[in-house]
Every structure is written in structure tokens, then in C-alpha cells.
Amino acid sequence: MNELTPGPAGGDRTPLRLLVITAISILLAEILIMFLLAVFHPLTQRMEALLDGIVLTVLIVPILYFSLFRPMTLLIAERRRAEEALQQAHHELERRVEERTGQLANANAALQAQIAERKRAEARLAESEALAQSLVETLPQNVFRKDLSGRFTFANQRFCQSLGRPKADILGKTDFDFFPPALAEKYQNDDRRVIAAGKLFETVEEHQPPDGQKLFVQVTKTPLYDTHGQAIGVQGIFWDVTERMRAEEQIRAQARLLDLAQDAIVVRDLEGRLQYANQAAERLSGWKAAEAFGRKATDLVHQDAAAFEAAQKQLLETGAWSGELRLVAKDGKEFIVFSRWTLLRDEAGQPKSVLAISTDIGEQKKLEAQFLRVQRLEGIGTLAGGIAHDLNNILSPILMSAAMLRLEQSEAEIEQTLTILERSARRGAEIVRQLLTFGRGVEGERVAVQLKHLIKDMVKMVRETFPKTITVSAKAPDGLWPVLGDATQLHQVLLNLCVNARDAMPAGGHLSLTAQNAPLEAADAGTPPEAKAGPYVRLQVTDNGQGIAPEIIEKIFDPFFTTKAFGKGSGLGLSTVLGIVQSHGGFLHVRSEVGQGSTFEVYLPATPEAEALAAATAPVELKRGQGELILLVDDEARIRELSQMLLEEYGYRVVGAADGIEALTLFAQQRHSINLVLTDLLMPLLDGLSLVRGLKKMDPQVKVIVASGIGSSSTLQTKLSELEALGVTTILAKPVSVDKLLNALHDMLRGSE
């Protein structure tokens, strides 16, 4: 390609170059002419010839130029242009060749990279396949593949070992070559179902290897497809689960035993979520284990979340907890259990769950309540003579005051007589209230109870019922802590101890009731091991009677133990005291000396932060009505008349009815005018409960207040419960004081105005 390369840039194309060519052409022409003249003319004629040659040259040169040299020049120029075009084409070709060469080089490099990456991928794939093959071969499970005809196309080492054959003896054969015909037929039917369904198949089934020992195996099979999505066989894996099946059967057997247990047994995690419940727990709570699984206990039966958390805290601290729980079943009914919680731990010793075993003690509580009521009635029976005497003392001034009112008296004397009447009536009502409340034995919920109020009530009862030869004193500080307890049961504790003291002083003596705050430490002398450190209230009942002999002091709390003559006592009084005190988390101490008297110390856990149930309140002005119309229903004419006079005096309008039937008639006639119905509960013809039902049918929004005498019959308690279910929220106990009646009317009609 170098011979086509031009010389110096543009030199052949200048006028100088053309002039040189012309001169050379003339010179050549001159030489040619001289040569011709020399041949044809003598030497003498050379000069002439020279001149003639010049002339000829002038004539010939143009001819030669136009006929020979000009075409040659044009040809040369054309050739130069062709050479230039050729060079440009050459340069363009070289550029394109270089560009294409670069592209080819890049493509080649990319191809080489792809080839290298493909080789690496193939190497990784081969490594992965080798690893997968190695894993499958060494799996402890049996892995196999079969084609559509049921012939084995792959079997791992474990599968070969289970059949006791080398791989070469397995591949290409079917289940019929290794298993009993019925079992082989089942396996192949399963294979066909898997391929037809086109999805995974799992089951636990019996398997019988060639050694004849039957096993349970977990089997998983899936269809096998080619690259076009066509089924070409089945692949599967199975492993021995015989031990697991035996363990599960053992667990089921144990669960059946747990279901036979009468106690409710549950397991929950540390967050309180249910993990297991036996049938007794289902029966007691009303929740099926399946629907309760995973739900928190506080959402199922534990309504008091604070008490549950407190028990849970003690469980985590000590590893165990036990105590009584009041729970709520699915249908809303309360039930009571004695529950024992145990903290379960994992292999590392970390808490993982809670085992709770609960015994239904509802019937036991009912029997205890009946026993306590019998014992209370026995206590009341011992006071019967004194009560009768005291009631006579109350009735005497009432009768005399009634006679005095018939006489002519001054206003001051009438006021004094009325005061005596009112005080005597209140005193009699208080005795009846105490006796009925105590005698019926209605146990309430554990609330903050101020013992000094119970002591005050007991002092009144002792003074009114004990022989006058026994004096009584009481002392309780104003800052006495309240205790969390059942007021009725604590009242019974006081009564039993006081009766016991009375019997120890047949000739008379002094009875002392005191209470004081007593914070205790666990290491305090005399504190029983089960007592917890904390704030207590110490209640002391002291007498100066006969005392207790040392040889029997340890037996006085035993049921039915008594030193009294036959028929004088059951021996249950002090036993009942101990049971009640212990159920409140307290304990007892006894100090006694024969001939000097005895002191019973009752320690009850205190709640310093709680408010006392009863507190003295300043007298308030009685609330008046604003002309509201009251339907007053009572079968006792005198009570109805006096109540009507009282209500009208305090700003109410009253329409009276002698029974429920008359009341329904009046309400139907004046329902749009009557603002409130005040009715007695126990009446002939139609009682208060039936009346309320009828009123609610006529007007579901009717406002009702019910007054009821205190009683202990189950029928009365049922009626009171049904009234609450009907929406009657205000039930007054007879006899009703004026302030309570007026306050109840005001609150029902105008709320907190």
C-alpha cells in the first residue's frame, strides 16, 4: 500500500511543475529536429537549420502539447484525483476496519467472559449437584424415585440399607420385588394418586421392611416432571416415627388419665396464655380447650387482673403459689377453687410455663357456710334469754310513751315522750338488724372492714344480752388500720370469743375488747412460720374468769372439744374462730392462767392504704321533693299512711295502693304522671317482684325503689337477685330511716343535684 502514497503535499499540481514539463518537451523537440536536419542537410546548412528548427519548434510544440502533453497532463491530474479518492477510501476502510476490529475484540472479550462465567456456573452447578447428591445419599431418611411404571430410578444409601440390598439390585425393580403384595399394591396406588392429583401427599402409615418388623413411617411424596411439564414419575421420602407414635400414644393415655381427674388441670405460658386444659377444667370454666387455646387466663376466668398478677409474681419468686380464687365461668357464673400453681422450667433451668391444679370448693364452701350458720344460730341461742329481756325493756318505754301521749301534756313533754319513743324504736330495730344479719350468715365479698365499728356493735350486744354482773369495756384508736375481710365472719369471731369469755365468768367479771395496729416482722417471737411479715391489726378479747388448764389449752380449737356439760355447747365455737381467722390470712395466740383469766389475741392482715367502710359523717339537711308523684305500695295500712304523711311533708305528692294488683291498675291509669314507684317486697295477692315485672312491661324505663325486711330464706334472696336482674338498683332494708328514704328518692329522681 506504500507505493500509492503521494509525494510532497500538492507539488505536482503547481505552475512551476508545468513549466518544467514544457521546457523539457521543447528541449526534446529541439533535439529531435536537430537530429532530423543533420540527417537531411549538409553541415553548412546547420545554422539555417537551427533557425528553421526554432521556427519548427514553435510550430510543433503547440501541436505536441495539445496532441500529446495536454492529454497526458489531464490523465496525470485525473490519476492524482483517483489516487486521492483511493486514499480517502483507504483511510475510511482502515477506520472501519479498526472500528470493526474493536467491536470484534469487545464482542470476543464479552464472549470470553460469558464462556468463563458459564464455566464457573457449570462448576458451581456441578458442585451443587454433587453436594445435593451427597446430602441425599447420606440423609438418615429414605429417599427414592420411581418412573411411571413404578420402577425405582433412584435410591439413597438409607433406602438401600432399609431394604438390605445394594443399589444395583434396587434400580429398575418395583415394590412387588421387596414388599408383601398387598403392601406393594398400596404403595403403587398411592403413587398413582399423587401423579393424578399433581400435588404433595403426606401420611403416617405402617411399613414392613424385608426383615418383617412392622414400623410406623412418616411419608411425603410429590410428582416428578420433565422440562416440558409432563409427569415422568414420583419421588418420595420417608422415615421411622415408631418411637414418636409410641410417645404420642403414651401422652394421649396420660391425657385420658388427666381427663379422668376431678381437679381442673391447666398449663399456661408465662404470659398467661393457655397451652393445655383437661376436661375438668372445661366443665368448670365452660370453655372448650380448643377455643381457649392461646388466650390469656385473665380474659377467660380471672376477672381480678391485679390479684392474678400478684399471685404470678409470688410464683416467679418462690416457684409455687396456692390459695383460693374466685373465678368467672364463660356463662358469667362465679365459682370458687383452691388452686395450686407450680413453676415449670426447661432443661436450662429457666422458667417456661405454669402448671395449675384447681379444686372446685364450691360445695365445700356451701357446707362451711351452713356449718357457720348453725354455729352462729347456736351463739344467738345462748343470748336468747338476754335478748328477750332487753326487748321487754325496749317495749316498756314504748307502751308507756303511747299511754302518755293520750294524756294532756305540754309541747316540751310531748317532745320528750316522742324522743323516748324514737330512741326505743331505733334500739329495737338495731337489735333485730344485728340478729338477722348475723343469723342469716350472708357472706359478702372481702372488703375493707374497720374493726372498731364491729367492736362498738359487739359492746352494745354484750351490754344488752349478757348478765348485768359482767361489765365490758372497749378501746380502739382512731388511726386503726382497716382489714380486708368479711364483716359477717369477723362479727362471728368476736361473738364466739365474747360468749366463751362469758361462760368463763359464771359469777360475773370484766370483759375487755381492744384493737391496735401491730406491724410484724417474720422473726418476731410467737409469729407462726406461715405468717407473712407486714402490717396487722391485733384484736384482744380478755376476761378475768376461770382460765384454761395447761393440759387442755392445745385442744380448745379442736372441733367438738368442750369442757361444758352435755347440751350446754357443741365445742365448735373456738374451732370456727380459728377457721375464719386462718381463712383471712391471720393467726391466733392464747394466754391463760387458771383462776386469773384468759386473753385471746387475733392477728389479721391490715390494709393501711384502704379506706374504712364506715366513717362518722356530719348530719345533713334532709332532701325535699319538688312535687313529684310517688306511687306508694304497702299492704300494712299504718306503714302506708305514715309514709304518705312523711313524703307529703317533704314536698312529694303520693297515691297509695294496698297491694300489687291495685298498684298496677293505678299505674296503668296514671303512668304518664307517676314519677317513681316505692313498693314493699313481701305482700299478699301480688308481691313486689311480680309488681315490678308488670310495671316493666308497661314502661321499661319506670323508676322503682323496693323496701324489704331482712330475712334469711333462700326464696327472699332469690327474689332480691331477680329484682337486680330487672334493673332495680335501690333496695332498702326495713325499718327505713327518714334520711335514707328521702336520700334514695332524691338520688333516683334527680341524681347528684
Helices and strands as residue ranges (DSSP letters): G 2-4, G 11-13, H 15-40, G 43-45, H 46-64, I 65-69, H 70-138, E 142-147, E 152-155, H 157-163, H 167-170, G 175-177, H 181-197, E 201-207, E 215-225, E 231-240, H 242-260, E 264-269, E 274-277, H 279-285, H 289-292, H 297-300, H 305-318, E 320-328, E 334-345, E 351-360, H 362-382, H 384-406, H 411-440, E 447-449, H 451-465, E 470-475, E 483-485, H 487-503, E 509-517, E 536-543, H 573-583, E 587-593, E 597-605, E 629-633, H 637-649, E 653-657, H 660-670, E 676-680, H 688-698, E 704-709, H 714-725, E 731-734, H 738-750
